[in-house]
Amino acid sequence: MDYTIKGKVIRGDGYGRKLGFPTVNLETNAKELPKEGVYSGMATFDGKEYCAGIVIGPKENDQHKIEAHLIGYSDDAYEKEVILKINKFLREYKKFETEEELIVQIKKDIDICSQV
């Protein structure tokens, strides 16, 4: 599975940061995307590469929500161009009953992404 998504980083709702896992949210014109779910991959911008946990979420305002947690990155990426390379499907997209359940699952996902 190899998908490449290119887009500009836009401001999200800050929920990932609140949970301790900040993400970059992408605005993209990509016509083809993989199915909704969580993926491992790489993010490239400013001449650097980062392992990334990538989420293709449900459509909002007629566009899929695309966000990625860049492992080891904590600066401001707003308005920068980012290229996401999706390597591996990890799991289906789902809503969690509690934030605690979500945090446990995100930690598992990031562990897998760090090893890929």
C-alpha positions as a Markdown table, in Angstrom:
| # | Residue | x | y | z |
|---|---|---|---|---|
| 1 | Met | 0.0 | 0.0 | 0.0 |
| 2 | Asp | 1.6 | 3.2 | -1.1 |
| 3 | Tyr | -0.4 | 6.5 | -1.0 |
| 4 | Thr | 1.1 | 9.9 | -1.0 |
| 5 | Ile | -0.9 | 12.9 | 0.2 |
| 6 | Lys | 0.4 | 16.4 | -0.1 |
| 7 | Gly | -1.2 | 19.3 | 1.6 |
| 8 | Lys | -0.9 | 22.5 | 3.7 |
| 9 | Val | -1.1 | 22.3 | 7.4 |
| 10 | Ile | -4.2 | 24.0 | 8.8 |
| 11 | Arg | -5.4 | 24.7 | 12.3 |
| 12 | Gly | -7.4 | 21.8 | 13.8 |
| 13 | Asp | -9.5 | 21.7 | 16.9 |
| 14 | Gly | -6.5 | 21.1 | 19.2 |
| 15 | Tyr | -7.9 | 17.8 | 20.5 |
| 16 | Gly | -4.7 | 15.8 | 19.8 |
| 17 | Arg | -2.6 | 18.3 | 21.7 |
| 18 | Lys | -5.0 | 18.2 | 24.6 |
| 19 | Leu | -4.6 | 14.4 | 24.7 |
| 20 | Gly | -0.8 | 14.7 | 24.6 |
| 21 | Phe | -0.5 | 13.8 | 20.9 |
| 22 | Pro | -0.3 | 16.9 | 18.8 |
| 23 | Thr | -1.2 | 16.4 | 15.1 |
| 24 | Val | -0.8 | 18.3 | 11.9 |
| 25 | Asn | -4.1 | 18.7 | 10.1 |
| 26 | Leu | -3.9 | 18.7 | 6.3 |
| 27 | Glu | -5.9 | 20.6 | 3.7 |
| 28 | Thr | -5.5 | 18.7 | 0.5 |
| 29 | Asn | -6.9 | 18.4 | -3.0 |
| 30 | Ala | -6.2 | 14.7 | -3.2 |
| 31 | Lys | -8.8 | 13.0 | -5.2 |
| 32 | Glu | -8.0 | 9.4 | -4.1 |
| 33 | Leu | -7.5 | 8.5 | -0.5 |
| 34 | Pro | -7.2 | 5.1 | 1.2 |
| 35 | Lys | -10.2 | 4.1 | 3.2 |
| 36 | Glu | -10.9 | 5.7 | 6.6 |
| 37 | Gly | -8.6 | 4.3 | 9.2 |
| 38 | Val | -5.3 | 4.6 | 11.1 |
| 39 | Tyr | -2.0 | 4.1 | 9.2 |
| 40 | Ser | 1.7 | 4.2 | 9.7 |
| 41 | Gly | 3.9 | 6.2 | 7.4 |
| 42 | Met | 6.3 | 9.1 | 6.9 |
| 43 | Ala | 5.8 | 12.8 | 6.9 |
| 44 | Thr | 8.2 | 15.1 | 5.0 |
| 45 | Phe | 8.5 | 18.8 | 5.3 |
| 46 | Asp | 11.3 | 21.5 | 5.8 |
| 47 | Gly | 13.7 | 18.9 | 4.4 |
| 48 | Lys | 13.2 | 16.4 | 7.2 |
| 49 | Glu | 11.4 | 13.1 | 7.5 |
| 50 | Tyr | 9.4 | 11.9 | 10.5 |
| 51 | Cys | 7.7 | 8.6 | 11.3 |
| 52 | Ala | 4.0 | 9.3 | 11.6 |
| 53 | Gly | 0.7 | 7.9 | 12.7 |
| 54 | Ile | -1.8 | 9.0 | 10.1 |
| 55 | Val | -5.5 | 9.2 | 10.4 |
| 56 | Ile | -8.0 | 9.4 | 7.5 |
| 57 | Gly | -11.1 | 10.3 | 9.3 |
| 58 | Pro | -14.8 | 10.7 | 8.2 |
| 59 | Lys | -15.8 | 13.4 | 5.9 |
| 60 | Glu | -16.5 | 16.8 | 7.3 |
| 61 | Asn | -17.8 | 19.5 | 5.0 |
| 62 | Asp | -17.4 | 17.2 | 2.1 |
| 63 | Gln | -13.7 | 16.5 | 2.8 |
| 64 | His | -12.1 | 13.7 | 4.7 |
| 65 | Lys | -10.3 | 14.8 | 7.9 |
| 66 | Ile | -6.6 | 14.0 | 7.4 |
| 67 | Glu | -4.2 | 14.4 | 10.3 |
| 68 | Ala | -0.9 | 13.0 | 11.4 |
| 69 | His | 1.1 | 12.7 | 14.6 |
| 70 | Leu | 4.8 | 13.3 | 13.7 |
| 71 | Ile | 6.9 | 11.3 | 16.1 |
| 72 | Gly | 9.6 | 13.5 | 17.6 |
| 73 | Tyr | 8.2 | 16.8 | 16.2 |
| 74 | Ser | 6.8 | 19.5 | 18.5 |
| 75 | Asp | 7.2 | 22.8 | 16.7 |
| 76 | Asp | 4.6 | 24.9 | 14.8 |
| 77 | Ala | 4.0 | 23.6 | 11.3 |
| 78 | Tyr | 1.0 | 25.8 | 10.3 |
| 79 | Glu | 0.9 | 26.9 | 6.7 |
| 80 | Lys | 3.8 | 24.6 | 5.7 |
| 81 | Glu | 3.5 | 22.1 | 2.9 |
| 82 | Val | 3.6 | 18.5 | 4.1 |
| 83 | Ile | 3.9 | 15.2 | 2.2 |
| 84 | Leu | 2.5 | 12.1 | 3.9 |
| 85 | Lys | 3.5 | 8.7 | 2.6 |
| 86 | Ile | 1.2 | 6.0 | 3.9 |
| 87 | Asn | 2.9 | 2.6 | 4.3 |
| 88 | Lys | 0.7 | 0.3 | 6.3 |
| 89 | Phe | -2.9 | 0.0 | 7.5 |
| 90 | Leu | -3.1 | -0.4 | 11.3 |
| 91 | Arg | -6.8 | -0.4 | 12.1 |
| 92 | Glu | -10.3 | 0.8 | 11.3 |
| 93 | Tyr | -11.3 | 4.3 | 12.3 |
| 94 | Lys | -13.5 | 4.3 | 15.4 |
| 95 | Lys | -14.9 | 6.5 | 18.1 |
| 96 | Phe | -13.9 | 5.6 | 21.7 |
| 97 | Glu | -16.2 | 5.6 | 24.8 |
| 98 | Thr | -13.6 | 7.5 | 26.9 |
| 99 | Glu | -10.5 | 9.6 | 26.4 |
| 100 | Glu | -8.6 | 7.1 | 28.5 |
| 101 | Glu | -9.4 | 4.3 | 26.0 |
| 102 | Leu | -8.4 | 6.6 | 23.1 |
| 103 | Ile | -5.1 | 7.5 | 24.8 |
| 104 | Val | -4.3 | 3.8 | 25.4 |
| 105 | Gln | -5.0 | 3.0 | 21.7 |
| 106 | Ile | -3.0 | 6.0 | 20.4 |
| 107 | Lys | 0.0 | 4.9 | 22.5 |
| 108 | Lys | -0.2 | 1.4 | 20.9 |
| 109 | Asp | -0.5 | 2.9 | 17.4 |
| 110 | Ile | 2.5 | 5.2 | 17.9 |
| 111 | Asp | 4.6 | 2.2 | 19.2 |
| 112 | Ile | 3.8 | 0.4 | 16.0 |
| 113 | Cys | 4.6 | 3.5 | 13.8 |
| 114 | Ser | 7.9 | 3.9 | 15.6 |
| 115 | Gln | 8.9 | 0.4 | 14.6 |
| 116 | Val | 7.9 | 0.5 | 10.9 |
